[in-house]
């Protein structure tokens, strides 16, 4: 009996770290649950899309995804010919869906995936809002608002905006973190985030210009605040 009691006590003790970890991360888990709920609702709508809206662009990214699946190469190719396309991250994401799958079925899977990918922007939106405002309720509101917007309709398209939207917010989060907490690790994360953002959407290379401007403004603002406080 004593042995059974000791084993039960030991089992309870072994579960404590996991329980404490879940309690400590309850706010973040709430944000993840909000994302999954919003994504499921969005997927219920995008899964009904069976046709093209912007046919030329959507067919291009479909062809790029099929090329990656068939040739196991990340290079942008259409009918075996290399093309000038830097926005290759989205076709890479779609490629597994078109591997040994008929196009109509793969297209439906892609629309469901789009819902989860684009709505995942709520996670970096939540984290960024929480860091800036220090308000959990407001951060949840911002996370929900980041999905309940008119351009979330783009999740029904096979367009780079689907992935570019959450990637941009992750890059903005990395930029803010690197500025307010300057250390080598944060700088490396920022460089990686900017590279990923550029491959998601070439226009995001403008963030390379925003970075030094943000650093200058942040330094100037805090230097002025310190001088006024002194």
ZIWOQUI-V370137 format. One record per residue. N is the residue number from 1. SS is DSSP state (H for helix, E for strand, C for the rest). PHI is phi in degrees with one decimal (* if undefined). OMEGA is omega in radians with two decimals (none if undefined). Layout:
# ZIWOQUI-V370137
<<N | SS | PHI | OMEGA> <N | SS | PHI | OMEGA>>
This chain:
# ZIWOQUI-V370137
<<1 | C | * | 3.11> <2 | H | -63.9 | 3.13> <3 | H | -65.0 | 3.12> <4 | H | -65.6 | 3.13> <5 | H | -65.0 | 3.13> <6 | H | -65.5 | 3.13> <7 | H | -65.7 | 3.12> <8 | H | -64.5 | 3.12> <9 | H | -62.4 | 3.14> <10 | H | -64.9 | 3.12> <11 | H | -64.7 | 3.11> <12 | H | -64.1 | 3.14> <13 | H | -65.7 | -3.13> <14 | H | -69.2 | -3.14> <15 | H | -85.2 | -3.08> <16 | H | -60.5 | 3.14> <17 | H | -58.0 | 3.13> <18 | H | -64.8 | 3.13> <19 | H | -63.2 | 3.13> <20 | H | -63.9 | 3.11> <21 | H | -64.5 | 3.13> <22 | H | -65.7 | 3.12> <23 | H | -65.1 | -3.13> <24 | H | -65.4 | -3.08> <25 | C | -101.3 | -3.05> <26 | H | -62.1 | -3.14> <27 | H | -67.4 | 3.13> <28 | H | -65.7 | 3.09> <29 | H | -64.0 | 3.07> <30 | H | -63.5 | 3.10> <31 | H | -65.7 | 3.11> <32 | H | -66.1 | 3.11> <33 | H | -64.8 | 3.10> <34 | H | -62.1 | 3.12> <35 | H | -60.2 | -3.10> <36 | H | -63.5 | 3.12> <37 | H | -66.4 | 3.12> <38 | H | -65.4 | -3.14> <39 | H | -65.1 | 3.13> <40 | H | -64.1 | 3.10> <41 | H | -64.2 | 3.13> <42 | H | -68.7 | -3.14> <43 | H | -64.2 | 3.10> <44 | H | -61.3 | 3.11> <45 | H | -89.5 | -3.09> <46 | H | -67.1 | -3.14> <47 | C | -66.9 | 3.13> <48 | C | -85.3 | -3.12> <49 | C | -78.0 | -3.10> <50 | C | -124.1 | -3.08> <51 | C | -136.7 | 3.14> <52 | C | -93.1 | 3.00> <53 | C | -106.8 | 3.10> <54 | C | -112.5 | -2.89> <55 | H | -57.8 | -3.06> <56 | H | -59.2 | -3.12> <57 | H | -68.7 | -3.11> <58 | H | -65.0 | 3.10> <59 | H | -65.5 | 3.11> <60 | H | -61.4 | -3.10> <61 | H | -70.8 | 3.03> <62 | H | -66.6 | 3.13> <63 | H | -63.0 | 3.11> <64 | H | -64.2 | 3.12> <65 | H | -66.3 | 3.12> <66 | H | -63.8 | 3.12> <67 | H | -61.4 | 3.12> <68 | H | -63.2 | -3.13> <69 | H | -65.9 | -3.08> <70 | H | -80.1 | -3.04> <71 | H | -103.2 | -3.13> <72 | C | 52.9 | 3.14> <73 | C | -131.2 | 3.14> <74 | C | -77.8 | -3.11> <75 | C | -68.6 | -3.13> <76 | C | -73.3 | -3.13> <77 | E | -131.9 | 3.02> <78 | E | -129.4 | -3.07> <79 | C | 53.9 | 3.08> <80 | C | 81.2 | -3.12> <81 | E | -105.4 | 3.09> <82 | E | -68.7 | 3.09> <83 | C | -125.1 | 3.14> <84 | C | -83.3 | 3.14> <85 | C | -147.3 | 3.12> <86 | C | -92.3 | -3.11> <87 | C | -74.4 | -2.98> <88 | C | -96.7 | -3.07> <89 | H | -67.7 | -3.13> <90 | H | -66.3 | 3.05> <91 | H | -59.2 | 3.08> <92 | H | -62.5 | 3.12> <93 | H | -66.8 | -3.10> <94 | H | -78.3 | -2.98> <95 | H | -49.8 | -3.13> <96 | H | -58.9 | -3.13> <97 | H | -70.6 | -3.10> <98 | H | -98.9 | -3.14> <99 | C | -82.5 | -3.13> <100 | C | 54.9 | -3.14> <101 | C | -131.7 | 3.07> <102 | C | -65.7 | -3.05> <103 | H | -57.9 | -3.14> <104 | H | -58.4 | 3.12> <105 | H | -68.6 | 3.14> <106 | H | -62.6 | 3.13> <107 | H | -64.7 | 3.11> <108 | H | -66.2 | 3.10> <109 | H | -60.3 | -3.12> <110 | H | -64.3 | 3.13> <111 | H | -67.6 | 3.07> <112 | H | -67.4 | 3.10> <113 | H | -60.7 | 3.12> <114 | H | -54.3 | -3.11> <115 | H | -60.9 | -3.12> <116 | H | -75.1 | -3.12> <117 | H | -69.7 | -3.07> <118 | H | -67.4 | 3.13> <119 | H | -71.4 | 3.09> <120 | C | -65.7 | 3.03> <121 | H | -59.3 | 3.13> <122 | H | -64.1 | -3.12> <123 | H | -69.6 | 3.09> <124 | H | -64.0 | 3.08> <125 | H | -63.1 | 3.11> <126 | H | -63.6 | -3.09> <127 | H | -64.1 | -3.14> <128 | H | -67.1 | 3.12> <129 | H | -63.5 | -3.13> <130 | H | -68.6 | 3.12> <131 | H | -68.5 | -3.07> <132 | H | -81.3 | -3.03> <133 | H | -98.2 | -3.06> <134 | C | 60.4 | -3.13> <135 | C | -119.3 | 3.14> <136 | H | -68.3 | 3.12> <137 | H | -58.9 | 3.12> <138 | H | -64.8 | 3.13> <139 | H | -66.5 | 3.06> <140 | H | -62.5 | 3.13> <141 | H | -63.2 | 3.12> <142 | H | -63.3 | 3.13> <143 | H | -60.8 | 3.12> <144 | H | -66.4 | -3.12> <145 | H | -65.8 | -3.13> <146 | C | -66.8 | 3.10> <147 | C | -101.2 | -3.11> <148 | C | -85.0 | -3.10> <149 | C | -131.2 | -3.09> <150 | H | -57.2 | -3.03> <151 | H | -78.6 | 3.00> <152 | H | -67.4 | 3.07> <153 | H | -61.0 | 3.10> <154 | H | -64.6 | 3.08> <155 | H | -66.5 | 3.07> <156 | H | -85.6 | -3.11> <157 | C | -109.1 | 2.95> <158 | C | -89.0 | -3.06> <159 | C | -129.3 | -3.10> <160 | C | -65.0 | 3.13> <161 | H | -58.4 | -3.13> <162 | H | -57.8 | 3.14> <163 | H | -88.5 | -3.08> <164 | H | -63.7 | -3.11> <165 | H | -61.2 | 3.11> <166 | H | -66.2 | 3.14> <167 | H | -63.3 | 3.11> <168 | H | -61.2 | -3.14> <169 | H | -67.7 | 3.05> <170 | H | -65.0 | 3.10> <171 | H | -65.6 | 3.09> <172 | H | -63.5 | 3.10> <173 | H | -65.2 | 3.12> <174 | H | -64.5 | 3.12> <175 | H | -64.1 | 3.14> <176 | H | -62.3 | -3.10> <177 | H | -67.2 | -3.14> <178 | H | -67.9 | -3.13> <179 | H | -75.0 | -3.07> <180 | H | -81.3 | 3.13> <181 | C | -133.0 | -3.06> <182 | C | -70.8 | 3.02> <183 | C | -154.4 | -3.01> <184 | H | -58.6 | -3.10> <185 | H | -62.0 | 3.13> <186 | H | -67.2 | 3.09> <187 | H | -66.2 | 3.12> <188 | H | -64.6 | 3.11> <189 | H | -61.5 | -3.14> <190 | H | -64.2 | 3.13> <191 | H | -60.3 | 3.11> <192 | H | -63.0 | -3.13> <193 | H | -63.2 | 3.12> <194 | H | -67.6 | 3.11> <195 | H | -65.4 | 3.13> <196 | H | -63.1 | 3.13> <197 | H | -61.2 | -3.14> <198 | H | -66.3 | 3.11> <199 | H | -76.3 | 3.05> <200 | H | -78.6 | -3.13> <201 | C | -154.9 | -3.03> <202 | H | -54.5 | -3.10> <203 | H | -61.1 | -3.13> <204 | H | -71.8 | 3.02> <205 | H | -60.9 | 3.09> <206 | H | -61.7 | 3.10> <207 | H | -63.5 | 3.09> <208 | H | -68.0 | 3.06> <209 | H | -84.9 | 3.14> <210 | H | -64.7 | -3.07> <211 | H | -55.3 | 3.13> <212 | H | -62.9 | 3.10> <213 | H | -64.9 | 3.12> <214 | H | -64.5 | 3.11> <215 | H | -63.1 | -3.14> <216 | H | -64.9 | -3.12> <217 | H | -63.3 | 3.14> <218 | H | -63.8 | 3.14> <219 | H | -65.1 | -3.13> <220 | H | -63.9 | -3.10> <221 | H | -64.1 | -3.10> <222 | H | -75.3 | 3.08> <223 | H | -65.5 | 3.11> <224 | H | -66.2 | 3.14> <225 | H | -64.2 | 3.12> <226 | H | -66.6 | -3.14> <227 | H | -68.3 | 3.11> <228 | H | -68.7 | 3.12> <229 | H | -68.1 | 3.14> <230 | C | -75.3 | none>>
